[in-house]
Structures are given as structure tokens and as C-alpha cells.
Amino acid sequence: MQRWLESIHARARARLGNGHVASYIPALARQDPGRLGIAICTNAGEVYAAGDARTAFSIQSIAKVLLLALALRTHGEALWQRVGLNPSGMPFNSLAQLEAERGKPRNPFINAGAIAVTDRLVSAFATPDKHLQDVARRLAGNATILIDDEVLESEWQHRSRNAAMAYLMKAFGNIDNDVDAVLRCYFSSCALAMSCADLAVAMNFLAAEGEARTMGERFVSPGLARRLNAIMSTCGMYDAAGDFAYRVGLPAKSGVGGGIVAIVPGRMSICAWSPALDDSGNSVAAQYALELLAEELDNPLPMA
Ligand SMILES: NC(=O)CC[C@H](N)C(=O)O
């Protein structure tokens, strides 16, 4: 397994040099596009890591999975009155659809959807950002995981577009709390700094019918784990969800920090990271690493 992962890492390196690092905030624009890491966590709890898999990066939209899991735990099916369940076919930060659909975001994995989900968490918890950090730590089994203050402040300084979405939803009655409080919490979740190894371990509950080995307990029900995987399959890669489903065929969630988490239900959770992104905002080299991995999962290449 370790040698196979290293061989995937070596081959995926060939894609470095394509795409561009996210530039909407300085803290992400400074990322080194030459980084590439991959980690696997099997359902037996074994962790394999290759390349820069132990370097913490900004998880960005991957946090939307954690936000959604927590909101479904606290609000159940009522959450779907606030946010839809279908692919948007639009960029993750699009405003046009939100206006046309009267402030109900298409799905929880575009920005507007995650902001509506965050509003539910702000209603449910006194310090939702701390709660989220604590959950990330416990799921990953790593008590040193932090919210990167520089990324958080940068997101806040450059919040205009996300703020526009939040105010539009507020005008339609789909945000209950103070918009600034909801945005701060949403940005805190995006600013969580975790490594591929952290994320592979933290997201293993999705591969293990909701069971979080690191917590020693069930984090979500088997049905909820199945549903989260379904939403990742249809909406996890923004407007490129269909292309990715065809190429890789695994439920996945990406972030503009360059990370992508993918799930092989019943078997393992995977995280690949490389900062340079394609036009949809998905990491070029990380997608390719996952494509190789999915292709070879049941047909490992004979290795010398
Ligand atoms: N796609 C992403 O990773 C977007 C997250 C980013 N923090 C934003 O709100 O724009």
C-alpha cells in the first residue's frame, strides 16, 4: 500500500505546473504550487502518507462537509427547508441563481449553501467556531489543529461577495442570525488548517458507516453517512461534479486551498492536496492523483 501510494504520488507530480493557486486572498496566493501530498486512512485505522501529506493547509470548502454533518445532527431533515439538494451547475460563489431561487441555495456545498448551514449552527451553539475546531480535532485525533488567523482575517477583509450572498439570503428570511456572526463562523471553518493525513483520518467516518474510530463512537448514523456521500457525489466538486464523477467515480469534496477528500465507502478515506487549481476551483494534481488511485484500487500495478 505504501509503495503504491508513493508511485501514485510520483506519477501525479507530472501534473504540477498546471493550473493556478487561489488568488482571492493573499494568504492563499502565497501557497507553493509545487506541493503535493496524498494520505489514505483505511477502515482498519491504518494511515499511509506520501509526499507533503503531513503539511497543514487551509481546508477551505472541505469544511462544508463538517458544517453539514453537524447541522444535520442538530436540525435533522428540517435543514432542507433552508437549502436544496441538487447540483448547481454554477460556480461555487455565484449570486445569480440565489436571487432567482428566492434565497434558497441549490445545495450545501456551494458558498451560499454553506453560509445558510452555518446560520443553523450559530443558532444551535454558543461558540460554533470553537465547537467545529473541537470536532475537527477529535475526528482527526489531533489536538493541535488550529484555525489559521491570518487566513480568517484575509477572508474577512475580502468578504464582499460572500457577504452579498448572506445579505441576500437574510432579505429572503433564510438567515436568522447576525450576518457578520454567521460569516465569521463560516470563514473560521474555511480557515481550519489540517494536513492530508488529518483529513483522511477525520473523514473516515464517511467510509465507515458513520463510525469515528478516533472518537471511539458513532459520529453520524449509517444513513446520514450514506446521504453525505451522496451529496458529495452530486455536488462536491462544484460545477465539475459530473466530470469528476466520470473520471474518478468516488464521493469527494474539494476546497480552494487545493485539498480534495474522497471516500471509498466500506474501505477507506483519502485526501490529496496540491495548491494549483483548474477553472472550477479544483486542484489539478490532486484530481489526477485520485483518478490514478481509483483506477488502480482493485488492480494494483505490479511493482518491482
Ligand atoms: N470553494 C471554496 O473553497 C471557497 C471557500 C472560500 N473561503 C470562499 O468562501 O470563497
PDBQT file of the ligand as one rigid body, heavy atoms in Angstrom, charges set to zero:
ROOT
HETATM    1  N1  LIG A 401     -14.546  26.833  -2.824  1.00  0.00    +0.000 N 
HETATM    2  C1  LIG A 401     -14.002  27.216  -1.700  1.00  0.00    +0.000 C 
HETATM    3  O1  LIG A 401     -13.130  26.541  -1.143  1.00  0.00    +0.000 OA
HETATM    4  C2  LIG A 401     -14.462  28.562  -1.264  1.00  0.00    +0.000 C 
HETATM    5  C3  LIG A 401     -14.139  28.886   0.155  1.00  0.00    +0.000 C 
HETATM    6  C4  LIG A 401     -13.710  30.312   0.299  1.00  0.00    +0.000 C 
HETATM    7  N2  LIG A 401     -13.323  30.552   1.662  1.00  0.00    +0.000 N 
HETATM    8  C5  LIG A 401     -14.828  31.254  -0.072  1.00  0.00    +0.000 C 
HETATM    9  O2  LIG A 401     -15.656  31.489   0.755  1.00  0.00    +0.000 OA
HETATM   10  O3  LIG A 401     -14.877  31.754  -1.165  1.00  0.00    +0.000 OA
ENDROOT
TORSDOF 0
